Amino acid sequence: MFRKSALAMALAAAALGTQASAEKKTEFKVAWSIYVGWMPWGYAEESGIMDKWAEKYGIDVEIVQINDYIESINQYTSGQFDGVTATNMDTLSIPSGGGVDTTALIVGDFSNGNDAVILKGEGDLATLKGKPVNLVELSVSHYLLARGLDSVGLSEADLGGVINTSDADMIAAFQTADVQTVVTWNPLVSSILEDPNANKIFDSSQIPGEIIDLMVVNTETLADNPELGKALAGAWYEVMGLMSQDTPEGKAAREWMAEASGTDLAGYDAQLASTEMFFDPAAAVTFTQGAELKTTMTNVAQFLFDKGILGEGAPSPDFVGVEYPDGTVTGDSANTMFRYNVDYMKMAADGQL
C-alpha cells in the first residue's frame, strides 16, 4: 500500500546528491517497498533465491526493504542503492528528473484495477464537476484521476478542488459525511468498496499499461556490471515461475508474500487478480517493445510537467529523454535519463541466464 505515496519530495530528492561513479564491483544493494507486485523481491531475499543467483555470477546482492516508498527512491537517487522498485512515473520524476541516468531492468507488472476512483452514492466521472476529491496529491492516484477526467472532457480545474489525504487516513475519510469521492489503491480500494454506498466509477483497468511497476537500476552501474542484471533477472523469474504455479510450493510462496504485506492468501490473490503480472519474461519484452509505451510516457511527462515535478527548472514536458528498446527517444535526446532495456528479460525468456 506504500507504492504510491506523495511525490512532494521529488524535487528535494534531486538535490540529495549524485550516484557514486560507476565501477566494476562485486557487492550490490537494491531497495524495495510493500506492494503486491513487488512482494516477490522480498521473497527472493528471504528464500535464498537471490543469493543463489548472485553466487552464480560471482557477486553479492542484498535486497533491502524500505518502509517508506518515496524514501527508498530518494536513497537510490542519492547513491545509497544500486537499484530500487518504482513506478514509471516516479522513476521519471525523481531519479531521472534529478539527473540520475536510470534503466528499467525488469518490467514486472502494470496496475489493472488496483487503483480506483470511488464515489459515495450514485453517479459517474461527469458528476464530479464542482465537487472536491480526496487523494494523495502528486501520486499515481492523482494521475489516474487526471486520465479519468480527460476521458469525459473534464480537467482538475472543473473540480471543487483536490484535497491532499494520506493513504493512512483514506478509509476513515471516506466514512465521514464531508468526503464524497476518493482516489486510492489496493488494499485500500477493497476495504472502501465493502461500504454499500461505495461506487467505483473508474479504475486503472480502463487505462491498461499506464501505471507500470519496475525494478530500476543505475545505468552506469549496469553497464559496468552486467552480472547484476543477470542475477536480478534470474532471481525474479525463478520467483515468477514459482508463485504462478498452483502447487504447494507456489502457494507457500504467495502465503509468505501475503503475510509480509499484511493480508492473507485470499487477500493477496485478490490483489494479484487486479494486477497484470508478467510472469512470462517474453510477455514483459513484448509489452516493453510496444508502441503504446511511448504514448504512456509522453502522457506521464505532460502530467508531471503540469504539476511542476518533472525536474527542477524543467522548461517543457520534453525535459527528460526516455529511450526505448528500439533506440528511439521521447523527450530531449540530449538529456536521456530513463531507459527501457529488454536485454536481461530476453535472456530469461531465451533460457540464457
MIVO-760936 format. One record per atom (N, C-alpha, C): y, z, x; residue in one letter. Coordinates in steps of 0.02 Angstrom, whole numbers, padded with zeros to 5 digits, always signed. Layout:
<pts>
YZXa ...
</pts>
This chain:
<pts>
-00060+00000+00041m +00000+00000+00000m +00062+00000+00042m +00055+00004+00107f +00113+00008+00151f +00132-00060+00179f +00095-00113+00159r +00103-00177+00192r +00173-00204+00186r +00208-00191+00130k +00271-00225+00119k +00328-00175+00110k +00333-00126+00153s +00388-00079+00150s +00454-00115+00163s +00510-00083+00147a +00576-00116+00150a +00591-00143+00220a +00628-00198+00221l +00644-00232+00283l +00714-00214+00308l +00742-00160+00284a +00811-00143+00303a +00818-00133+00378a +00762-00118+00412m +00765-00106+00484m +00754-00169+00525m +00752-00226+00492a +00736-00288+00527a +00784-00303+00584a +00848-00298+00569l +00897-00314+00621l +00895-00262+00677l +00884-00200+00658a +00880-00147+00709a +00821-00160+00756a +00766-00187+00728a +00708-00199+00769a +00723-00249+00825a +00765-00296+00809a +00782-00347+00859a +00816-00317+00920a +00848-00260+00910a +00885-00229+00964a +00843-00177+01002a +00781-00168+00982l +00740-00116+01013l +00722-00132+01085l +00721-00196+01100g +00703-00215+01168g +00665-00279+01167g +00645-00303+01224t +00607-00365+01229t +00538-00350+01256t +00493-00394+01241q +00425-00385+01265q +00424-00386+01342q +00381-00345+01370a +00373-00346+01442a +00347-00414+01463a +00364-00435+01523s +00343-00501+01547s +00268-00507+01542s +00246-00563+01513a +00175-00575+01505a +00144-00586+01574a +00080-00567+01578e +00044-00575+01641e -00030-00568+01627e -00070-00586+01675k -00142-00578+01669k -00158-00504+01670k -00195-00480+01620k -00213-00410+01618k -00278-00401+01581k -00304-00340+01581t -00369-00327+01551t -00367-00276+01494t -00311-00242+01484e -00306-00192+01432e -00252-00212+01381e -00270-00209+01318f -00225-00230+01265f -00226-00181+01207f -00171-00181+01169k -00167-00140+01109k -00137-00182+01052k -00168-00178+00994v -00140-00209+00935v -00135-00156+00880v -00087-00163+00836a -00075-00114+00784a -00090-00142+00715a -00111-00099+00670w -00124-00119+00601w -00102-00063+00555w -00091-00080+00491s -00074-00030+00441s -00113-00043+00377s -00116+00007+00334i -00158+00005+00275i -00137-00050+00226i -00184-00093+00211y -00178-00145+00159y -00247-00175+00151y -00263-00197+00091v -00330-00222+00076v -00353-00274+00127v -00310-00321+00145g -00329-00375+00189g -00330-00356+00263g -00306-00296+00279w -00305-00275+00349w -00354-00219+00365w -00388-00194+00313m -00437-00141+00325m -00493-00163+00373m -00511-00227+00374p -00563-00248+00422p -00545-00232+00495p -00480-00230+00512w -00462-00213+00581w -00481-00140+00596w -00470-00096+00548g -00490-00027+00558g -00565-00021+00566g -00601-00059+00526y -00674-00056+00530y -00699-00085+00596y -00667-00138+00620a -00687-00167+00684a -00681-00116+00740a -00629-00076+00738e -00619-00024+00788e -00670+00032+00780e -00677+00056+00718e -00720+00114+00704e -00794+00099+00717e -00815+00039+00700s -00886+00021+00704s -00909+00002+00774s -00861-00011+00819g -00879-00032+00887g -00882-00108+00894g -00871-00144+00839i -00873-00217+00842i -00819-00244+00888i -00760-00214+00886m -00706-00236+00931m -00725-00225+01003m -00753-00167+01018d -00773-00151+01086d -00824-00201+01112d -00871-00220+01069k -00923-00267+01088k -00894-00334+01109k -00847-00359+01068w -00817-00424+01083w -00771-00421+01144w -00735-00366+01150a -00691-00358+01208a -00732-00357+01272a -00788-00321+01271e -00831-00317+01330e -00858-00386+01349e -00873-00426+01298k -00899-00494+01311k -00850-00534+01354k -00785-00522+01344y -00735-00560+01380y -00702-00520+01436y -00733-00464+01454g -00711-00426+01512g -00644-00392+01504g -00627-00373+01442i -00564-00340+01429i -00575-00278+01386i -00522-00241+01376d -00523-00183+01331d -00469-00193+01278d -00487-00188+01215v -00439-00196+01160v -00442-00134+01116v -00385-00101+01109e -00380-00043+01066e -00342-00063+01003e -00372-00049+00945i -00340-00063+00881i -00314+00003+00853i -00248+00008+00846v -00215+00071+00830v -00186+00068+00759v -00203+00118+00718q -00174+00121+00651q -00105+00155+00655q -00055+00122+00624i +00012+00150+00618i +00026+00158+00543i +00043+00218+00522n +00051+00231+00451n +00111+00194+00421n +00164+00186+00459d +00224+00153+00434d +00221+00079+00454d +00215+00036+00405y +00206-00036+00418y +00263-00066+00458y +00325-00056+00436i +00382-00085+00471i +00388-00057+00541i +00372+00008+00549e +00375+00038+00616e +00324+00005+00662e +00266-00015+00635s +00216-00048+00678s +00243-00115+00703s +00280-00151+00661i +00309-00214+00683i +00366-00202+00732i +00405-00150+00720n +00458-00132+00767n +00429-00117+00836n +00374-00079+00838q +00343-00062+00902q +00315-00123+00937q +00286-00169+00899y +00264-00232+00928y +00324-00269+00957y +00377-00273+00919t +00436-00310+00940t +00465-00283+01005t +00461-00217+01013s +00489-00186+01073s +00440-00186+01132s +00381-00216+01122g +00334-00224+01178g +00282-00170+01185g +00278-00124+01136q +00228-00070+01141q +00158-00093+01122q +00153-00149+01086f +00089-00178+01068f +00088-00252+01084f +00028-00278+01095d +00019-00349+01109d +00013-00389+01045d -00003-00356+00990g -00011-00389+00926g -00003-00339+00870g +00004-00366+00808v +00014-00322+00750v -00005-00361+00687v -00027-00324+00636t -00037-00355+00570t +00031-00359+00535t +00045-00417+00507a +00110-00427+00474a +00105-00485+00425a +00150-00486+00376t +00154-00544+00332t +00193-00600+00367t +00187-00659+00340n +00225-00716+00367n +00300-00703+00363n +00323-00672+00309m +00394-00659+00300m +00420-00609+00352m +00382-00555+00361d +00405-00503+00407d +00400-00525+00479d +00352-00568+00495t +00348-00596+00562t +00410-00638+00577t +00430-00678+00529l +00488-00721+00539l +00552-00680+00547l +00558-00627+00507s +00622-00590+00507s +00629-00541+00565s +00574-00509+00585i +00581-00455+00635i +00568-00480+00706i +00505-00492+00727p +00498-00513+00797p +00527-00582+00811p +00511-00631+00770s +00535-00699+00783s +00610-00703+00775s +00637-00673+00723g +00709-00672+00713g +00745-00632+00767g +00707-00586+00798g +00735-00545+00851g +00725-00573+00921g +00697-00634+00926g +00691-00667+00990g +00625-00656+01026g +00574-00628+00992v +00508-00619+01023v +00463-00676+01000v +00444-00720+01046d +00401-00777+01031d +00333-00751+01009d +00314-00767+00947t +00255-00736+00916t +00209-00789+00886t +00144-00780+00895t +00094-00827+00871t +00051-00796+00817t +00043-00831+00761a -00005-00811+00710a -00074-00832+00734a -00112-00783+00759l -00177-00796+00788l -00230-00804+00734l -00228-00759+00685i -00277-00760+00630i -00241-00758+00564i -00253-00807+00522v -00227-00808+00454v -00283-00778+00411v -00274-00716+00391g -00328-00679+00360g -00335-00688+00285g -00279-00693+00250d -00282-00698+00177d -00213-00714+00150d -00211-00728+00085f -00147-00727+00050f -00154-00689-00015f -00100-00658-00036s -00100-00620-00098s -00110-00668-00157s -00158-00652-00199n -00174-00696-00256n -00176-00655-00321n -00124-00614-00329g -00120-00570-00387g -00107-00498-00369g -00108-00481-00305n -00096-00413-00283n -00024-00390-00294n +00022-00437-00299d +00093-00423-00308d +00114-00446-00377d +00153-00404-00414a +00168-00422-00483a +00235-00396-00507a +00263-00433-00556v +00322-00411-00593v +00296-00382-00659v +00313-00319-00672i +00286-00285-00731i +00343-00262-00776i +00341-00283-00838l +00392-00267-00888l +00365-00215-00936l +00406-00170-00959k +00387-00121-01009k +00399-00152-01078k +00345-00165-01114g +00351-00195-01180g +00346-00270-01179g +00365-00302-01235e +00359-00374-01242e +00414-00411-01204e +00399-00473-01185g +00448-00515-01151g +00417-00556-01097g +00460-00593-01061d +00439-00634-01005d +00494-00635-00953d +00488-00677-00903l +00538-00679-00849l +00608-00693-00876l +00613-00737-00926a +00678-00754-00953a +00714-00695-00984a +00675-00647-01009t +00705-00588-01042t +00734-00539-00992t +00725-00552-00927l +00754-00507-00876l +00829-00518-00867l +00855-00572-00896k +00927-00586-00890k +00969-00527-00913k +01013-00505-00869g +01058-00450-00884g +01027-00381-00878g +00963-00377-00857k +00929-00312-00852k +00916-00293-00779k +00917-00228-00764p +00902-00207-00695p +00828-00210-00680p +00811-00220-00616v +00742-00223-00594v +00733-00176-00535v +00681-00135-00537n +00666-00088-00483n +00614-00117-00436n +00629-00116-00370l +00583-00140-00320l +00602-00114-00252l +00559-00125-00203v +00575-00110-00133v +00619-00167-00108v +00683-00152-00099e +00731-00203-00081e +00714-00236-00014e +00725-00301-00009l +00714-00340+00051l +00641-00341+00072l +00596-00334+00024s +00524-00335+00036s +00494-00399+00008s +00429-00406+00015v +00395-00463-00015v +00399-00459-00091v +00405-00399-00119s +00417-00393-00191s +00482-00427-00210s +00533-00419-00169h +00598-00450-00181h +00590-00526-00179h +00551-00550-00132y +00538-00622-00127y +00500-00647-00189y +00450-00609-00211l +00411-00628-00270l +00457-00634-00331l +00502-00586-00339l +00549-00589-00395l +00592-00651-00392l +00617-00665-00332a +00660-00724-00324a +00623-00788-00343a +00561-00794-00323r +00521-00853-00338r +00507-00857-00413r +00494-00799-00444g +00482-00798-00516g +00544-00818-00556g +00601-00790-00537l +00663-00807-00572l +00679-00880-00565l +00668-00907-00506d +00681-00977-00494d +00639-01022-00540d +00579-00999-00557s +00534-01040-00599s +00559-01046-00670s +00605-01002-00690v +00633-01006-00758v +00708-01019-00757v +00732-01043-00700g +00802-01063-00695g +00851-01006-00690g +00828-00948-00668l +00872-00891-00658l +00876-00873-00584l +00923-00830-00567s +00929-00804-00499s +00943-00729-00504s +00945-00697-00446e +00958-00625-00445e +01026-00608-00475e +01073-00654-00468a +01140-00643-00496a +01140-00638-00572a +01087-00663-00604d +01082-00661-00677d +01054-00594-00701d +01029-00553-00656l +01001-00488-00675l +01056-00436-00684l +01037-00379-00709g +01084-00323-00714g +01082-00281-00652g +01060-00311-00596g +01057-00276-00532g +00986-00264-00509g +00978-00255-00444v +00914-00237-00414v +00921-00165-00388v +00876-00122-00409i +00878-00051-00391i +00825-00037-00338i +00847-00019-00278n +00800-00006-00224n +00760+00057-00240n +00694+00050-00243t +00649+00104-00262t +00591+00105-00214t +00577+00160-00183s +00522+00163-00134s +00455+00155-00169s +00406+00131-00131d +00339+00124-00159d +00312+00191-00182d +00329+00244-00147a +00304+00311-00165a +00329+00334-00233a +00387+00308-00254d +00417+00329-00317d +00406+00280-00374d +00373+00224-00361m +00370+00170-00410m +00333+00189-00474m +00276+00221-00469i +00237+00239-00529i +00276+00287-00572i +00305+00338-00541a +00344+00387-00578a +00405+00355-00610a +00436+00308-00574a +00496+00275-00600a +00479+00236-00664a +00423+00202-00664f +00404+00162-00723f +00393+00205-00784f +00377+00268-00774q +00364+00313-00829q +00427+00342-00860q +00484+00328-00829t +00547+00353-00856t +00577+00303-00905t +00618+00327-00951a +00647+00284-01002a +00696+00234-00973a +00728+00251-00918d +00780+00207-00889d +00751+00145-00856d +00690+00148-00833v +00661+00092-00795v +00620+00048-00842v +00640-00016-00845q +00606-00063-00890q +00564-00114-00852q +00582-00128-00790t +00546-00180-00752t +00538-00158-00680t +00478-00166-00653v +00466-00152-00582v +00430-00211-00551v +00439-00219-00486v +00401-00268-00447v +00368-00229-00390v +00303-00234-00384t +00268-00195-00333t +00202-00228-00316t +00159-00192-00280w +00097-00220-00254w +00040-00171-00266w -00021-00195-00256n -00079-00152-00264n -00085-00102-00207n -00112-00042-00221p -00144-00021-00283p -00095+00003-00338p -00030+00001-00324l +00018+00025-00374l +00016-00017-00437l +00007-00083-00430v +00004-00127-00489v -00051-00105-00536v -00110-00093-00509s -00167-00073-00550s -00153-00008-00587s -00121+00039-00553s -00105+00103-00584s -00054+00095-00640s -00002+00056-00628i +00051+00047-00679i +00024+00010-00740i -00021-00038-00728l -00048-00077-00784l -00095-00036-00829l -00112+00024-00808e -00151+00068-00852e -00108+00094-00910e -00042+00090-00903d +00004+00109-00957d -00001+00055-01013d -00016+00075-01075p -00023+00025-01128p +00040-00016-01142p +00098+00009-01120n +00161-00027-01129n +00177-00075-01072n +00136-00074-01019a +00149-00116-00961a +00127-00187-00974a +00170-00235-00957n +00158-00306-00970n +00172-00345-00906n +00119-00370-00875k +00127-00409-00814k +00152-00478-00833k +00212-00496-00808i +00243-00560-00828i +00245-00612-00772i +00227-00591-00711f +00225-00639-00655f +00188-00605-00599f +00147-00643-00563d +00114-00614-00504d +00104-00667-00450d +00079-00644-00393s +00075-00688-00335s +00023-00743-00342s -00020-00739-00393s -00067-00795-00404s -00030-00857-00429s +00033-00847-00452q +00073-00903-00475q +00113-00936-00419q +00112-00905-00360i +00141-00936-00300i +00088-00931-00245i +00029-00960-00257p -00027-00951-00210p -00010-00977-00140p -00031-00938-00091g -00022-00959-00022g +00046-00944+00008g +00089-00907-00028e +00156-00894-00003e +00164-00826+00030e +00126-00777+00007i +00128-00710+00038i +00065-00704+00080i +00073-00717+00145i +00016-00725+00190i +00010-00666+00238i -00051-00642+00248d -00064-00585+00291d -00096-00608+00356d -00067-00588+00412l -00084-00615+00477l -00101-00561+00528l -00134-00582+00582m -00134-00545+00645m -00094-00588+00692m -00036-00562+00714v +00006-00600+00760v +00005-00567+00829v +00014-00609+00880v +00014-00584+00949v +00072-00616+00987v +00091-00584+01041n +00143-00611+01084n +00119-00677+01114n +00160-00728+01107t +00140-00795+01128t +00126-00800+01203t +00169-00770+01244e +00159-00772+01316e +00097-00733+01337e +00087-00676+01304t +00028-00636+01320t -00036-00676+01305t -00037-00710+01248l -00095-00750+01229l -00105-00808+01278l -00051-00840+01297a -00056-00897+01344a -00086-00875+01411a -00066-00816+01434d -00091-00790+01498d -00160-00758+01492d -00178-00740+01431n -00241-00703+01420n -00278-00730+01359n -00306-00790+01364p -00343-00817+01307p -00403-00775+01286p -00426-00733+01333e -00482-00688+01316e -00464-00642+01258e -00401-00623+01253l -00378-00581+01198l -00389-00616+01132l -00368-00680+01129g -00377-00718+01068g -00450-00725+01049g -00492-00738+01098k -00563-00747+01084k -00595-00682+01060k -00577-00626+01091a -00607-00562+01072a -00585-00541+01001a -00520-00550+00986l -00495-00532+00920l -00526-00576+00866l -00530-00641+00879a -00560-00686+00830a -00634-00671+00821a -00669-00658+00876g -00740-00643+00871g -00753-00581+00829g -00715-00528+00843a -00723-00465+00806a -00706-00475+00732a -00650-00508+00719w -00627-00518+00650w -00679-00555+00608w -00704-00610+00635y -00750-00650+00594y -00820-00620+00591y -00838-00577+00637e -00900-00539+00628e -00893-00492+00569e -00836-00458+00565v -00824-00413+00508v -00820-00452+00442v -00787-00511+00445m -00783-00553+00385m -00852-00571+00359m -00896-00591+00405g -00964-00608+00385g -01001-00550+00356g -00990-00492+00384l -01024-00432+00362l -01001-00409+00293l -00935-00402+00284m -00909-00373+00223m -00915-00420+00163m -00923-00485+00175s -00929-00533+00120s -01001-00538+00094s -01047-00504+00126q -01117-00506+00106q -01133-00452+00055q -01174-00469+00006d -01198-00421-00043d -01261-00388-00017d -01253-00352+00038t -01309-00318+00070t -01290-00245+00080t -01339-00202+00095p -01322-00132+00109p -01271-00125+00165p -01276-00168+00216e -01229-00165+00272e -01159-00187+00250e -01156-00240+00210g -01091-00263+00185g -01059-00212+00139g -01099-00181+00097k -01073-00130+00052k -01048-00070+00092k -01085-00050+00143a -01065+00007+00184a -00999-00007+00219a -00989-00068+00242a -00926-00086+00275a -00868-00081+00226a -00877-00108+00165r -00824-00104+00115r -00813-00033+00091r -00865+00007+00090e -00856+00078+00071e -00813+00114+00122e -00824+00098+00186w -00781+00129+00238w -00709+00107+00228w -00698+00043+00216m -00630+00018+00206m -00598+00048+00144m -00637+00057+00091a -00611+00087+00030a -00589+00159+00042a -00632+00198+00074e -00615+00268+00086e -00554+00274+00132e -00552+00232+00183a -00497+00234+00231a -00430+00215+00199a -00433+00177+00144s -00372+00156+00110s -00357+00198+00049s -00396+00251+00038g -00381+00299-00015g -00408+00280-00084g -00461+00240-00086t -00490+00222-00150t -00565+00225-00145t -00600+00202-00197d -00673+00197-00195d -00693+00124-00191d -00758+00112-00188l -00782+00044-00179l -00760-00001-00236l -00764+00023-00297a -00743-00017-00354a -00669-00034-00349a -00629+00014-00329g -00557+00002-00322g -00542-00048-00267g -00577-00042-00212y -00566-00088-00156y -00589-00159-00174y -00647-00164-00207d -00672-00229-00226d -00625-00262-00277d -00593-00221-00319a -00545-00248-00368a -00484-00277-00331a -00462-00243-00278q -00407-00269-00239q -00427-00333-00201q -00488-00336-00178l -00513-00396-00145l -00513-00455-00193l -00526-00441-00257a -00530-00494-00308a -00462-00528-00318a -00408-00492-00304s -00341-00523-00310s -00312-00539-00242s -00356-00547-00193t -00337-00567-00125t -00379-00627-00106t -00348-00680-00085e -00385-00740-00063e -00402-00730+00011e -00459-00696+00022m -00481-00684+00091m -00512-00747+00119m -00494-00762+00181f -00525-00819+00216f -00585-00793+00256f -00639-00778+00220f -00699-00754+00254f -00726-00806+00302f -00719-00870+00283d -00742-00926+00324d -00684-00949+00368d -00692-00948+00434p -00637-00971+00477p -00616-01043+00464p -00663-01085+00444a -00645-01155+00430a -00595-01159+00372a -00602-01115+00323a -00555-01113+00267a -00486-01093+00290a -00483-01046+00337a -00419-01024+00365a -00385-01081+00403a -00425-01119+00440v -00398-01176+00477v -00369-01228+00429v -00407-01243+00377t -00384-01293+00328t -00318-01271+00296t -00315-01208+00277f -00254-01182+00246f -00195-01187+00294f -00205-01167+00356t -00151-01166+00406t -00127-01236+00424t -00171-01285+00418q -00153-01354+00433q -00123-01389+00372q -00122-01357+00315g -00098-01388+00254g -00022-01397+00253g +00000-01450+00221a +00072-01465+00217a +00110-01412+00178a +00075-01377+00132e +00109-01328+00091e +00138-01270+00132e +00107-01256+00189l +00131-01200+00231l +00202-01213+00254l +00218-01274+00269k +00286-01290+00292k +00337-01278+00237k +00319-01296+00176t +00364-01283+00119t +00373-01208+00109t +00318-01171+00113t +00321-01098+00106t +00368-01068+00157t +00360-01086+00220m +00400-01056+00273m +00474-01075+00266m +00488-01134+00240t +00557-01155+00227t +00587-01112+00172t +00547-01099+00119n +00571-01056+00065n +00583-00984+00089n +00537-00960+00131v +00544-00892+00157v +00606-00886+00201v +00617-00936+00243a +00676-00935+00287a +00740-00935+00245a +00741-00973+00191q +00800-00975+00148q +00812-00907+00117q +00759-00875+00093f +00765-00808+00063f +00792-00758+00113f +00764-00758+00173l +00786-00711+00225l +00858-00723+00245l +00877-00786+00250f +00947-00802+00267f +00994-00778+00212f +00975-00791+00150d +01017-00770+00093d +01027-00694+00092d +00977-00657+00116k +00981-00584+00116k +01009-00557+00182k +01025-00602+00229g +01055-00580+00292g +01008-00547+00340g +00942-00563+00335i +00893-00530+00378i +00850-00580+00416i +00875-00640+00428l +00837-00690+00466l +00845-00681+00541l +00894-00643+00561g +00908-00633+00632g +00983-00621+00639g +01000-00580+00687e +01071-00562+00696e +01112-00624+00710e +01162-00636+00668g +01207-00692+00677g +01178-00760+00660g +01121-00760+00623a +01090-00824+00604a +01140-00868+00567a +01154-00928+00593p +01204-00971+00561p +01179-01010+00501p +01112-01015+00494s +01083-01053+00439s +01010-01033+00430s +00979-01056+00375p +00907-01042+00365p +00863-01073+00420p +00891-01121+00458d +00853-01154+00511d +00858-01119+00578d +00883-01058+00578f +00896-01021+00641f +00833-01016+00685f +00776-00999+00655v +00714-00990+00693v +00669-01051+00683v +00644-01078+00737g +00596-01133+00733g +00526-01106+00721g +00490-01137+00675v +00420-01119+00661v +00377-01180+00676v +00330-01171+00723e +00287-01226+00744e +00219-01223+00709e +00193-01281+00691y +00130-01285+00654y +00077-01318+00697y +00014-01314+00676p -00041-01340+00718p -00034-01413+00739p +00001-01453+00698d +00010-01523+00717d +00068-01535+00764d +00101-01481+00786g +00155-01486+00833g +00224-01495+00802g +00227-01505+00737t +00291-01512+00704t +00324-01443+00697t +00390-01444+00687v +00429-01382+00684v +00476-01385+00624v +00478-01332+00585t +00532-01324+00536t +00582-01276+00567t +00646-01285+00550g +00697-01244+00582g +00718-01274+00648g +00747-01232+00691d +00775-01255+00755d +00721-01259+00808d +00703-01319+00828s +00651-01327+00879s +00671-01299+00947s +00737-01291+00958a +00761-01261+01020a +00756-01186+01020a +00739-01157+00962n +00731-01085+00955n +00666-01070+00920n +00612-01103+00943t +00547-01093+00913t +00519-01025+00934t +00512-00980+00885m +00490-00912+00899m +00431-00890+00856m +00405-00935+00814f +00349-00920+00771f +00302-00980+00773f +00239-00968+00790r +00192-01023+00799r +00126-01008+00763r +00103-01056+00724y +00037-01052+00693y -00013-01087+00738y -00062-01051+00762n -00111-01076+00809n -00181-01071+00778n -00216-01127+00772v -00283-01126+00741v -00338-01130+00793v -00321-01131+00857d -00371-01142+00909d -00427-01091+00907d -00410-01028+00899y -00461-00975+00902y -00500-00971+00837y -00468-00986+00781m -00504-00989+00718m -00553-01048+00719m -00533-01103+00751k -00578-01161+00758k -00638-01143+00801k -00626-01105+00855m -00683-01084+00897m -00732-01044+00856m -00707-01000+00813a -00752-00960+00771a -00790-01005+00723a -00754-01053+00692a -00786-01099+00645a -00840-01141+00678a -00828-01159+00740d -00874-01204+00777d -00928-01165+00815d -00928-01099+00809g -00977-01058+00844g -00969-01059+00919g -00906-01064+00942q -00893-01070+01014q -00865-01006+01045q -00867-00951+01009l -00843-00888+01037l -00899-00849+01070l 
</pts>
